[in-house]
Each structure stands twice: as C-alpha cells, then as structure tokens.
C-alpha cells in the first residue's frame, strides 16, 4: 500500500516567504508594498519580524528614508526598532 506525503503548508506559512517577499519588494524600490509584506509576515510569524535583523533593517529603512507610510512608526514600536 502506498503512503502519501502529508499536505504541505500553504505558501504564506512557509518559512522565509515573508522575508523573501519583503526583501524583493524593498530591492525594487516599493516601500508601500514592502511595508505590507512586513505586516503580513508579522501576522504569520511575529517572532520572525520582532527578532530577525532583516526585518529590523527594512523597518529602519522605511522610517529613515522619508516614506511617510501610515502605520510604520507604530509597527516599528511593536518590533522594537523605534
């Protein structure tokens, strides 16, 4: 009898997905989309956003480069950047 592999996690829950998306969007100069990806990563894996250097660096960049995105300062406070 053949066994089947367990269903895989949905892509949004895969480790690194939020990081990859946020970094790619940031690299393309899309601050609003970067922030949305960080928010999604925070919902999916809050510990990754709070404790990983990549997320803290992106958040710092969003704060210091004058993007004036609504909610960025509050997000930065939540993840310990501001």
C-alpha positions in Angstrom: 0.0 0.0 0.0 1.4 3.4 -1.0 1.7 6.1 1.5 1.0 9.7 0.8 3.1 12.6 2.0 1.3 15.0 4.4 -0.1 18.1 2.9 2.4 20.9 2.8 1.9 24.2 4.4 0.3 26.9 2.4 2.9 29.2 0.7 2.1 32.1 3.1 3.1 29.9 6.1 6.3 28.6 4.6 9.4 29.7 6.4 11.2 32.6 4.8 8.3 33.5 2.5 7.6 36.9 4.2 11.3 37.6 4.3 11.8 36.9 0.6 8.8 38.9 -0.4 9.7 41.9 1.8 13.3 41.9 0.7 12.4 41.6 -3.0 9.9 44.4 -2.9 12.4 46.6 -1.0 15.0 45.9 -3.6 12.6 47.0 -6.3 12.0 50.3 -4.5 8.5 49.6 -3.5 8.2 50.9 0.1 4.4 50.6 0.4 4.4 47.0 -0.8 7.5 46.3 1.5 5.5 47.5 4.5 2.5 45.4 3.5 4.8 42.4 3.3 6.2 43.1 6.7 2.7 43.4 8.1 1.8 40.0 6.6 5.0 38.5 7.9 4.1 39.9 11.4 0.7 38.2 11.2 2.1 34.9 10.0 5.3 34.7 12.1 5.5 37.6 14.6 8.7 36.3 16.2 10.5 36.4 12.8 9.7 40.1 12.4 10.5 41.0 16.0 13.8 39.3 16.3 15.4 39.0 12.9 17.9 41.6 11.6 16.4 41.6 8.1 13.0 42.8 9.4 14.5 45.4 11.7 16.7 46.7 8.9 13.8 47.0 6.5 11.7 48.8 9.2 14.6 51.2 9.9 14.9 51.9 6.2 11.2 52.6 5.9 11.4 55.0 8.9 14.5 56.9 7.9 14.1 57.3 4.1 11.1 59.7 4.4 8.4 57.4 3.0 5.8 58.7 5.5 3.8 55.5 5.3 0.8 55.4 7.7 1.4 52.9 10.5 5.1 52.5 10.0 6.0 54.2 13.3 3.6 52.1 15.3 4.9 48.9 13.5 8.4 50.0 14.4 7.5 50.4 18.0 5.9 46.9 18.0 9.1 45.3 16.6 11.4 47.2 18.8 13.0 49.5 16.2 11.7 52.9 17.1 
